[in-house]
Amino acid sequence: MVDAPSVQKVRLCGRAADLAAIGRLLATAAAGNSGALVLTGAPGEGRSALLGAVAHSARGWTVLGAPGCADERDLPYAGLQNLVIGLGDVIAELEPAQRAALAHGLTSAGSDRLAVGLATLTLLGATARRRPVLLLLDDAHLLDVPTWRAILFAARRAGRERLAILATAAAGAETGGLPVRRLTPLAPEAARELLAHRAPDLAEEVAAALVEVAGGNPAALIDLSDALSQEQRRGYAPPPETLPAESTLRRRYRAELDALPAGTRELMLLAAAMPQVPLDDVLAAATAGDGLFGFEPAERAGLLTIAGDTVRFASPLLRACAYAEMPAARRRAAHAALARVLAARGAHLPALLHRAAATTGPDVLLARQLTRTASTADPAVAAQAQARAADLHPEPGDRGAVLVDAARSAWLAGRPHDAGLLIRRIPASAGTARVRARALTAEMRLPEGRPGARDLLLDVAADLAESDTLAALDALALAGEAAAEPGEQGRYAGLARRVTARQRGDEAPAVALAFHHVAGLAALADGDEPTGFARFRRALDLADRVKEPGPLIRAATAGLLVGDGRRAAALAGRAAVLAREAGASALEPRALELASLSSMAAGDYAAANTAALDGAAVARGTGQRVLADAHLGLLAVLAALVGDRETALSRIEEVGAGTARPLCGWALALLDLVDGRFPAATERLVAVVTAAPGYGSALLQVAVVPHLLEAAAQVGSVQAGGSVRSGGPAGAGGSVRAGGSGRSGASLGLEAVASGFDRWAGRTGQPTWLALRDRCRALRASDADLAEGYFGEALGHIGEAGFPRAHTELLYGRFLRRRRRHVEARTQLRRAAETFRLLDAEPWAAQSVRELRAAGERVEQPVPALNGLELTAQQERIAALVAGGATNREVAQELHLSPRTVDHHLRNVFARLGVRSRTEMARLLTGR
């Protein structure tokens, strides 16, 4: 028996789905049902590689080949002659008339098409009766027409023969009605994987640059990586902007371009010159008089299309070749012509960029014009302008300073690989620019949890404290937000005092905010919470006068540190909007992360979920995997808070092994709490609280404390001055932070964690945190009357509502039930159950119902007649998507949920709206 699916063992980067389709074709053919498949795609996308890999793996098959050849396309039956080579013994067994038809077809241009087609079908059928046949037709669009017709004839009539026909053809070629599978460019991850196999020594930034230049073309990736110099491989020389001259793919493009008229080539050069300009500007800069008609030869050849005011090349590689294949003098002349047209039309920055591209030597005046104009541009455009300006500066110090600015702009635009390459170009003699570059490198690495980033920021702050106070403030703000071991806090506080002492009092609001923020962090490092809170609140007072996303993100962090979740959420949301409008892709997901965490702290889980969903989408779309993981971790926590196990676990599975793992630990602990596995929950939360310091860990270690104290209380783990007992080792080593304070030791007592949180929550003055403080006091109280008083205080805070209040009511009801005060317990538990149901937190509602039954109340199953009740935010989003025609699976992908969770929510929506179908719900929601 032939191993039909053996093709699945083939390993080609990014082609798993294509190989699976081929595997299905072979499996069907091996079972006695013939089939065919044509793979189409652009040059270099791997059509021939797939055929070669399949041929190599098809053991137990008779593999036949008839590749197309441009030089033989006009020779009738040249391809069929290739096909029958080696099949003499099979041909000998054919009927004499069939042998004669086949022989006549191979020797006569005027042969009978029907007879040749029948002979080809018979030949392939006879071969397939011996062993399954795999017929490979590479570049089938280049086969001679009679051969292609004969094979199509056989393919349509093969029926129950064990025959598989696998062909490749150029995109858009005629395939005779056979099934077609279009190959697509490799995804960035697959392209990186291919480069890792081909050139494992490439610097990360260089690999990212090659992936972008190649546009997902495998052949281009191989050609580009093979042609790199040692300096380019390590990122110390600029990477190539197009294919090497000797590349097979470039030679192919060159031949296509050389066949075009001179006027068309000029127009293509103008359209390809970067930065690209609208069609009207291309035509205005052209010297040829054909105008738009000059593009027709390139359009007919499939090299480009005209869409509105845009010239679209068939691929980025072709655009780059259309530019690079022209002589240098012609390229500079094209830039100069475009610069004149753009300047006349008031497009100042594009005009300056084209002027710079036409310049042959240093030009300080032009460099300064570029830098000045770039200061108000979108970060992506600013990075291009600043990088070009750096090339025009003759002095290393000036060139280095502009390159740092370009690197920051590139990073803000969501292009960290470009930022890394620009940093590597900074001259060794660039002075303070090298120090600023180190700070930017540390800032980019901070969310990734890379070791040494915080120390590097402190070194930068020390070096720039007197010469560049603003840069030193930036470094200190970042270093302070990444928690540190207590022994390092003294160094931080000393450096911060040294820098903040330079505050004059007349700074702009954004700068004054930075001074107060750093001073607040320094006060916390010194253990002076009152001063820290006062400085953070002064920073918050300035936030409304700030219009830049970066300072607003710091203000939102200050808001979280003083427990003002609503204010922090508003500032973070504003920062996200401003970052989006400014094109600062690196800042938007960071702002949304803070918005989600702040909304969660304020008890607004719907807003937190929305911010995290948006943040995950933005981070993924801009290739910021670490920040995407942070948002997925927050989504896991939010799902776990309401007991949605399946969604929480599916999101945890998506998170990589990075700085978001503590969030996953928190989510798993919450699921343990839902299921009553209190020792396991305690152990997980102890690991979060005592984890090594890192980016964002100080905020997280405060947020989990109420759940830690709840879990520990349920297993009697709190002993006065004792240590954490959680079914595992007592108190992990390291430092524990609550409200900014730190204590260290081999076994830190849970009482210290509780008292630190108690002190911090009280200082916030916020109802949410005061209620949580009082709930924690109730859980830790050794006296029942004292505990009851604290529960009463927790429920008495004005503005405390939603899930946190319901959770307190559940805990208080359980407390009263255990004290045999069943009537009072039922009051609390009914409220909790009702709120949990409204919030779609079914596991918590079920827990409340169990407590109600234990308190003596007969609880009926809820009747699904809930017309008029409001939908939760999650239900509203699901209902809106379904009403718009989305399937459950599409909704699940959009909202990062599992299909089963969507189905569960949808059933609840039907019940609440009193409808029985998706159509009824859509009509109700749309009013039709």
Order of alpha helices (4+ residues) and beta strands (2+ residues): alpha-beta-alpha-beta-alpha-alpha-alpha-alpha-beta-alpha-beta-beta-alpha-alpha-alpha-alpha-alpha-alpha-alpha-alpha-beta-beta-alpha-alpha-alpha-alpha-alpha-alpha-alpha-alpha-alpha-alpha-alpha-alpha-alpha-alpha-alpha-alpha-alpha-alpha-alpha-alpha-alpha-alpha-alpha-beta-beta-alpha-alpha-alpha-alpha-alpha-alpha-alpha-alpha-alpha-alpha
